[in-house]
Amino acid sequence: MLDLFVLPELEESGGHSLCPKMPPTLAGPSQTDTSLVSFRHMVQTFKHLHQNGRFRPSNCQAHQRLAVIIPFRNRKSHLLLLLYNLIPFLSRQQADVTFFVIEQLPGDIFNKGALLNIGYLEALKLGQFDCFIFHDVDLVPLNDKNLYRCGDNPRHFSVAINKFSYSLAYKGNFGGVVGLSTKQYSEVNGNSNLYIGWGGEDDDLLERVTNKGYFISRYTAELSKYDMVNHTRDKGNEPNPFRVKLLELARVRQEVDGLNSIQNSIHYNRTIKDMALFTLITVDIDNDR
Ligand code: UDH
């Protein structure tokens, strides 16, 4: 049955004209809304928006079709908080957005790079997207002028996180929340599938992006503020001892490790479920294929 699950067809403009480049509905700086909500409450709250996690403006056509890809395991409270804040944030941005939560089942070590690749590949089987936003579950944006859109170069959105005193964690940081057009992500061959456990996959992606001649776009720190939810290190995502060695050969591996090799480098089964606010892709990964 699962393979019959397809997102509702994208009607093109539906007679609407393009939304303004700068949405008039933006509010600027905000604080994280920490109200404790359930999924049921959220589905009620946002019921005027579309099904299957697809939201779009009612009176104009968005500039881009966004897929937000959220890597996930055992962080339900973070996911609730993120969606409760991100849905209104993106509505104010007049975004056309579909959320995909890519959940790795317990068992093997967390493999964030592979989850992002699976999210990208599965999303494109279900719908058409111009722009992919890869979004850690624990980062809540604090200024809706931080426009979630793709451009000529990949964009790093989460520049100024409270945990790092609202400045870049380190020069060359390309983790947390990043956006690449569908074409850019394909061109860089996605993420590496080989970073098993915490660390390194984001630095590897930066190598891939710069190796293809792109540079990283960033808005100002003022616009790019985020709250990171406090958490301890997750079981099953311990630091990867091989991450530095892997990174040294990032550019050498780029053409043979990524979107084009996922079937060969890991073994995975996936199931897909419509959760109303988002599409849940559950993945059982065996890293030692
Ligand atoms: N993630 C999960 N579940 C996991 C591991 C990772 O959902 O078990 C996802 C989630 O989207 C998270 C992202 O992967 O936001 C990145 O993982 P992370 O939050 O562990 O990475 P980060 O570098 O934190 O943000 C590292 C551990 C910090 C320990 C701090 C102790 N003081």
Boltz pocket constraint, residues with backbone or C-beta under 6 A from the ligand:
constraints:
  - pocket:
      binder: B
      contacts: [[A, 70], [A, 71], [A, 72], [A, 73], [A, 74], [A, 75], [A, 110], [A, 112], [A, 135], [A, 136], [A, 137], [A, 138], [A, 139], [A, 198], [A, 231], [A, 232], [A, 233], [A, 234], [A, 235], [A, 236], [A, 237]]
      max_distance: 6.0
